[in-house]
Amino acid sequence: MTRALLVVDTQKSFLQRETWQASSNPDVADDVAALVAHARGRGDLVVWVLHTEPGTGTPFDPALGFVQLMDGLEPQQGEPVLYKNVHSAFGGTDLQRILDGRGVSEVAVCGIRTEQCCETTTRAASDLGYDVTFVVDATATEPIQAPGAQPGRSLAEILADPSTLGTQDVVTRTVYALSGRFARIATVAEVVGVD
């Protein structure tokens, strides 16, 4: 086994946020599920990563019950499920040990959020020497407010603000930042169409 699929933060926590209504890919779980099925069919390792913020009272606080995979996603026996509280799936987890212990040299990254935990995990994986594929249409993100924007604004206010970075701009920026530097950019169709 030399390949692994890293499923990053594809969890119900995001569904609790008003900004998820403006997500770049509300059906991200379906795209991730297609990658998972393909990876399993090839005998690749699938690693599930969930983001936690214990004691915060946010949707990422495990005590509230939303730190669980989105509907349609289910680990199989032998597939590691890791919990992190930083952006990179490698931070504070056994991910590198698991990958190296199984002889993995190539990873594909998918999940939520495109520019945050998925991009950070991709950069870390590249720096650690893995060959990385970033499956861009199997990621999702939300609009990003400008630095210094008033906290607590409604989604309508965020979207009406011309300084807000829209989801397509976020995805494009991530592709530009990663492509040829940290990862190969691919689509779900490209990944599942290749063996």
N, C-alpha and C positions, 0 to 999 in steps of 0.2 A: 504494500500500500504506500504509494508515494504522493497521493493527492488527498486534500481535505476541503470540505465546504464549511466555511465559518458563517453561521447564521447569527447576526448581531442584533440584539435588542428588538426582535420582531415580537413585541409583547403588548398586552392589553393596556398597559399604562398610557400609551399614546392615545388610545381611543377615548380617554377621559378628558383630554384637553380640547378646548374649543378650537384651537388652531389646527387640529387634525382635520377639520372640515375643509381646510384649504390645502390638504396634503398633495404633494406631487404625484402620489401613487396610492390612492386609498385601497387598491387591491393588491398591495405588496405581498400579502400572505399567500395569494395564489401564485405569484411569480416565484416566491421562495419555495413553495411546495413543489413546483415543477423542477427547480434545481435540486431539491432534496431527493425527489424520485429518481432523477437522472444520476445523481451521485451514488445513491444506493445501488442502482442498476449496474454501475461500473465497479462497485466494490470499494468506493471511496469512503473515507471517514467523514461523518457529519458531526460537527461540534456546535452545540447550542449555547449561546451566551445571553444572559439577562442582566439588565442594569438595575441596581438597587440603591436606594438612599434611605437606609433605616433611620427611623425616628424623626423623619422630616414632615410626616403628615401629607406628603405629596402622593400622586399616583405611583411613584416609584418606591414608596415605603412598603415593604413586604407585608406589614401589618394590615394594610387596606385590601389586600387580595388581588391586586391588578398585575403583580409581577409574575405573570404566567404567559405562555405563548398564545398568540392569536389563534382563533378557531381555524382548524384545518391543519395545524402544525403539531406534530406529536413525536417526541424522541422514541426511537426503538431501543431495545435492550443493547447495551454496549456503546451507545452514543453519549459522550460526555455532555453534561449540563453544568455550565460554569456561571458563577455570579460575580459581578464586578461592581465597583463603585467609582470607577474613573472612566475616561473616554475609551482608552485602548482595551481591547479584549485580552491583551497580554499583561496588563497592569494588575498585580495582586491576585492573579489566577495561575493555575498550573498549565495554561495553554501551551506554552513553549515546550515544557516537559512532555506533555501528551503527544504533541506533534513529532518531536524528535524521537521519542520512544517508539513511535510507530513508523519511523523512517519517512515521514512526510517531507517533501521538498517543494511541493506546489500547493498553494491555497487559492481558493476563490472566496471572495467576500461579498455578502449581501446583507440586507437588513435596514435598520433605521438608526440614526439619521444619516443621510447621504454624506454631508460635509462634516459631521461631528464624529460619532463613534465608528462609523464605517470607514471614513477617510483616515482617522487616527489609527485604527487597527491596520489598515492597508499600509500606511507609512511605517508602522512598527514592524510589520511582517517583512517588508522590503528591507528595512535596516538590519533585521535578524538573518537575512540571507535567503528567505523564501522567494520563489517565483510566484508573483501575485497576479491574479485576474480580478478586476473590479467589475462586478456584473451590475452595470449602472441602472438598468431598468428593473432590477430586483432590489432596489433601494428606494427609500422614500424620505422626504423631508417636508418641512413646513416653512412658511414665510419667516424671514428674519428681520426683526426691527433694527433700525439704525442704532449705533452706539449712542447711549445717552437718552434714548427714547423713554418716555414716561412709562413706568411699569404699571401693570394691571389694566392696560387698555383692552377693549373688546376686539374681537376679530375684525369687525367692520372698520373700526378705527385704524387697526394695523394695516389692513388692506387699502384703506383710503389714503394713507400716508405715502407720498411719492418717494420718500427716503427708504421705505421698506424694500428689502431685497426679495423679489418674487422667487417662487420655487424653481422655475426654469433657469433663472439666473444662477441660483445656488448650485443646481446640478451641473450647468455648463462650467462654472468656475471650478468645481471639483474635478470634472473631466480634464480641464486644462491643467490643473495643478498636479494630477496624478499621472496622466498619460505620458509614457516614455521616460518618466522619472522614477515612479514607484510601482507602476502596474501597467498591465495591458488592460484596456477598456474593452468590454464585450457586452453583448446583449444576451438575454436568456436564450433566444433562438440560436445565436451563434454557439453558445455553450452546449446546449442539448443536441445541436446538430452535428457535433464533433465527438468522436470517440477516441 
